[in-house]
Amino acid sequence: MESQASTWSAVSYDWKHDCEMRLVHVGAQDTVRGTFLNGTLQAIRTLGGEPLEKECLAACGHERFVEGFSYSISVHLRMISTAMPELMVRCGSSERVLRYFGRRAAMDFLASPAGRMMLTLAKRDPKQLLSSLPSAYKASVSYGEKSIEWTGPKSGRVVLKREFLPHAFHAGMVELLLEVVGASRAKVFGRQTGRLDSVCEFSWE
């Protein structure tokens, strides 16, 4: 698994190039809820301070985001791209930054009515919670296909097709969800399988 992490660091170091590649594929129908944009902004402020937060807002042409509204995923990409150079210096790698953003997105979703319901229905069962993940994605973004494949009683993978955020972001989300339900010794690793396709493999004991 270390080789996957090393490959990710080498490939994704040029975040600007990676982001520009993803932006080329964004269509008018590819949107994300304002709730998660606000969560990313708060994460940027936590890691980089208020000046960086304001710089990211200016870069994407917005002064604020309305929670229930939908915005182009390009806005999310531009915010992250603007913040990444400084945050990589502070956090050590793009993977750490993206995992942090993913964890924040998972926390924001679990705080929503749909997230609280999903958590209640899961009854602290990691498999039940992760099985609900594809429907949770549908409530938050308009694009892509997400599915869960189980490789064992306590292991599986999230398969992401036409996904605009890198796998490290989703690895952070899965990592947080496993922690919330008390999964022991949880491990999550991601890898890119195509220009906009990736998988996040997970396991716990």
N, C-alpha and C positions, 0 to 999 in steps of 0.2 A: 504493500500500500504506500510505502514511502516514495516509491518511484513515481506513482501517480501524482503525489503532492509536488514532487520535484519538477515533473513535467509541467504541471499547472503553473508553477512559479515562472518557469522559463518562457512558456508560451504567452502568458498573460501579462508579463511585465510591461509591455507596450500597451497599456490600457487604452490610450487614445485610438490606436489603430483598431483594436478589438471593438471598441464602441462604435467607431465609424462603420465598420463592417455590419454591425447589428442594425444601425440606423438606416442603412440602405434598404433593409427588408421591412421596415415599419410601414404599415398601411393605415388608412384613415380609420379603419375599424379596430385597430389594436390599442386598447385602452386599459387603464388601471384606475382604481378608486382613489379619491383624494385622501382617504384615511391613511393609505400606505405611503403616499408622498409626504404627508405630514410626519409620519413616523420616521421616514428616512431623513427628513430635515432635522428632526429632534436628535437623531443619532449623529448626524453631521455636527450639530451644535455641541453635543456631548464630547465628541472626539476632537473636534477642531476649533470650537469656539464660535461665538456669534458672528464675527467678521466673515468667516468661511461660509456660514449659513447664508448670509446676505449675498455673498458672491455667487452662490449656487442658485439662489432665487433669480438674480439678475441674469445669469447665464441662460436660464430656461424661459425668461420673459414673463415671470409671474411675481406678484407681491404676496400672494397667499393661496392656499388650496382649500376648497370647500369639501368637507368630509364625505358627503354622499355623492358628489359629482364624479364623473369619469373624465380622465385626461389621457392624452396620447402617451403611450409608453415611452415615446421619445423624450418627454419631459423628465421621466425618471432616469433614463440613460444619461441625459445631459447633466443632471444634478450630480450623479455619481461620478461621471467623467471629470467634472470640474473639481470635485472634492478629492478625487483619488490621489493626485500627486502629493498633496500635503499629508493626507491620511496614511499613505504608504510609508512615509518617513516616520510618522508617529507610531504606527502599529507594526511595522516591520515587513509587511507583505500585502499584496492585493487580496490574497485569500483571507487573511485575518479581517480585513476591512469588510469584505463582502459577507463573510460569515456573521459578523456583528450586525450588518444590515438585515440579514435573513432572520437572525434571532429576534431583532426588534420587530420585524414584520409579523413573526409568529406570535409575539406577545400582544401586538395590537389586535390581531385577529381574535385571539382567545379572550380579549377584553370586550369584544363585540357581542351582541345577543346571539348571533349564529355560532360564534366561537365558544361561548359559555354553554350553549346547548350541546355542541359537539363534545365538549369536555365532560359534561354530565352523562351523556349517553355512553361514552367510552368506559366509564366506571373504573378509571385508572388501569385500563387494559391497553398496553402499547399497540397491540395488533389492531384492536378496534379503532383506536384513535387514528393510526396511520391509514387504515382502510378508508377513512372519511376524508383524507387529504385531497383527492381529486375534486370532490364536490366543493370543498373549501376554496380551492383555486378558482373554480367557476364563479364563485360569489365575489371574487376580487378582481379578476382580469377577464378580458373578452377573447383572448387569443390562446392558441396552443392546445395541445392535448397532454394530459397527465394521467398516468396509470400506476398502479402498484403491482409488482410481481413478487410473490413470496418464494423464497428459496429454502426456507426452513421454518420451524416453529417460532424462532426469534431472529429471523434475518430476512432481508428482501431488498428490493430496489425501487426507487421512484424513477419512472421513465418519463422524460420530458421531451416533447416534440414541438418544434417551432416556438421555442422559449427564448425570450429576449435577454433575460438576466442569466449570467454565468452560473455554472453548477455550484460554485462555492456559496452563493446566496441561498440556494435551496438546501444545501447541506446544513447551513446555519439554522434554517427553519426546522428541519427534521431533528436536528440535535436538540433544539429547545423543546420541541414537543415530547421527545423521549424523556428529557429531564423532568418535565412537568408531571408526567405520570409515574415517575420514580423508577424508570428502567435502569437496571444496574449495569455499569461498565459499558455504556452505550458508545458505539463507534459509527461514524458517518464519513464516507469518502466519496468524492465526486470525480467524474471524468467526462470530457467532451467526446461525443460520438459523431457530431456533424456540425455544420456551421451554426445552426440554431438548435441542435439536439444534444442532450446529455443524459446521464444517469447519476443517481445518488444511491450508493449502496450503504445499507445500515444493518446493524446487529446489536444485540444486547444479551446480557446473561441473566 
